[in-house]
């Protein structure tokens, strides 16, 4: 009994064979008409449109019907094919190919090189009774016009040979089957054939009723009849057409493509093989899918099975289909089977593909030929291959590399190469292999260069250590001399005090003044009281004014360090002022980030969530978000638009390395981070709840020390300790970055854009300043000299007039942007390393952190070299300074684990101390509107202050690792930590 569950009554995309006669339905009238015509006429032209089923009708109906009517049949003939490589010239390529297809590999191909069709038919091995008529059928006869175009001159000779063969043998019947669109090409040759080829039969496309029969009757034979209306719906779906100008509206056409019908029915039947027998329903029909999808799936499944079994590279097999089996004109091609390979593909693989009904093999004298089973497979195969390539980024990158002339700028960086080698790249072909090998060689060369640079840097550090030791010895000598001088002065004062009461009062005042000066830095209130007492000691009708007392009081009033506001147990390592200057953020060594109100000095809240030291902070431009980053590579965003930001944090994908720098683009749509192993990553924040990581921006080999967007948002720049700076255009991130020239003899220490985005400035460890015009970034940079050691701070004024630089050489220099060649001004008041610089928003003030002091210059003063104001209060080195949006508040962060807020408009007012932590701050950032301040610390927390009420406790965002970086997005709705 037949197992109907595993019987396939539909042949799929292949042509019907004689053995499929019992499954061929819907063409009975055409088969009968053609049979009658062939029996009546010795030469018949049978033509129809491509895909109408000509070959299937010949195989499944006409050939067996003629045999039953008493005709002998020659094998189905073809005139196409390329000449085998080992064969010399032939007299007529078309008759040669036809004879090969008729001979069925019985003789050597070379024996037919000069044989005519008449000669072969007279000596053919399968001759029947001389009185029995026999039929020569040539299928796909349009190939005489579509193949071997270089031999077009041999066509007429072929038609003459066909006429001679029919004239010589009255028992020879001929049927020529060809595509409708090539019939007109026969006209010049019709005169050469008997009857001038007047007997012709045209088979119309498959109509509605015929399509129903082709669907229903095989299904009934297979044991699964269609339910009422289902076959009709399937036919309607198959005959839908779109009229010109009506791309969105489908109409029912007149005809159905047989190949589409067979493929859909084949897929439909395949889906049902594991189900119990029963009628085919509308639901079953819906699950079968459209024709192109069915053909593409059929191709993909066969390809997957064959490549898995053979181990062939998938890209090689797909390319073989495109280059060998599909011509440039988009038609089927043929491939000759060689001794071991067919057109470059192993014969075993080709046989498996034929077994999966993707290929059809044809035996001819001299060998086997392969071609696609049907023209209808061409577009689905091309579309499937294109879709597959789009899913293989390595192929796309390797191709772009090849198209660029194998530019080294497009090779993979170390991390990308590691990830690529972990994939199944060997299946992607020789181009990918060459690309990965080139990337490996490039990385090896960069690693060697990196070792050289490290050795150079070690030598530089050794020289710096020696200079430091020399400087320290000199300072100790000066200190000793100062101490001896002070001791001498004190002894002299004591001696003078003993001379008179008035002298004693003066000495007392001097003593109080000296004590006031000593405690001003650590206890500003006590210092101020002592200064007042020193002055009032001699302010009586009978006493003198003591200049020292008056001077120390003036100094205390102008430079008072303010009242300490403590709260951090560890070092503050990062500080950020929001763009609107309403919030101050601090980060510390324990990973804690705090937010403060810079106006009142009150803590707004703690942001706890990092488990490692904060390395960077940043507010978005609109103050809505704060970004924090830590040493463990964690990057976080905090929503500052809600009452408690600690309850809403987004932990972006953990980086493979600590985050050392971060920043928001001016429009707030991008967040960029830099890592300590050279990674630069972009995050798309256009939908902050679902931030999207972009592909890493390759280019650096060592720690990224600065990332920054140009103020107009068009450019992104980064610098690294590998001595390079990179410049990306935000509108073309897929394009390789502009590799700015490497700094000589070492690394770039930091970079920044001018306010109008016209210049990119970079400072180097050798004290040089590099300037690139952004619009001509490949031009040679402007190199400015003047500093004797590493440039440690760099800033442009917002009005575009000034560029200021600070250095380890203990100087700050002011450069005129309109004339960089002019000598810079060396600003007074600096004696130690400049750690940080900041211009006020109106560009009238400049602040610097140098040693334990904040130095403030008034740039609106006619004499820029006038003595600056020294703000004392920090007991250790000042790390960061920043102005609020309106320019009133100045924020400073020091190694003493404190953050102080100074009233620039009234320096006599005691500053607010926002925090003193046990865990140091790693980063600090203001939101764009200045409403919030974020700080990341090494206690793994991020603190967020409301600058409207800075004296309140900050929000605590507790993280699971240290945050090295925090940053607000430009609109301020995002806070990123990492």
Secondary structure, DSSP 8 states (H G I E B T S, - for coil): ---GGG-----TTS---GGGGGG--S-HHHHHHHHHHHHH-SEEEEEE-TTS-HHHHIIIIIHHHHHHTT-EE---B-------TT----S-HHHHHHHHHHHTTSS-GGGGTT--HHHHHHH-TT---TTS-EEEEESSTTHHHHS-GGGGGGHHHHHHHHHHHHHH-TTEEEEEEEEGGGGGGGHHHHTTSGGGG--EEEE--B-HHHHHHHHHHHHHHHT--B-TTHHHHHHHHHTEEE-TT-TT-EEE-S-B-HHHHHHHHHHHHHHHTTS-S--B-HHHHHHH--HHHHHHHHHHHHHHHHHHHH---HHHHHHHIIIIIB-TTSSB--EEB-SSEETTEEHHHHHHHHHTTSEEEEEETTEEEEEES-TTHHHHHHHHHHHHHHT-HHHHHHHHHHHTTS-GGGS--HHHHHHHHTS-GGGG-HHHHHHHHHHHHHHHHHHHHHHHHHHHHHHHHHHHHHHHHHHHHHHHHHHHHHHHHHHHHHHHHHHHHTT-HHHHHHHHHHHHHHHHHHHTTT-HHHHHHHHHHHHHTS-STTS---HHHHHHHHHHHHH---B-----SB-EEEEEEEEEESBEEEEETBS-EEEEETTTTEEEEEEEB-SS-EEEEEEBTBSSEEEEEETTS-EEEEETTSS-GGG-EEE----SS-EEEEEE-TTSSEEEEEETTS-EEEEE-TTGGG-EE-------SS-EEEEEE-TTSSEEEEEETTS-EEEEETT-TTS--EEE---TTS-EEEEEE-TTS-EEEEEETTS-EEEEEGGGTTS--EEE---SS-EEEEEE-TTSSEEEEEETTS-EEEEETT-TTS--EE-TT--S-EEEEEE-TTSSEEEEEETTEEEEEETTSS-TTS--EEE---SS-EEEEEE-TTS-EEEEEETTSEEEEEETT-TTS--EEEEE-BB-EEEEEEEEEESEEEEEEBTSEEEEEEGGGTTS-BEEEEBSS--SEEEEBBTSSBEEE-
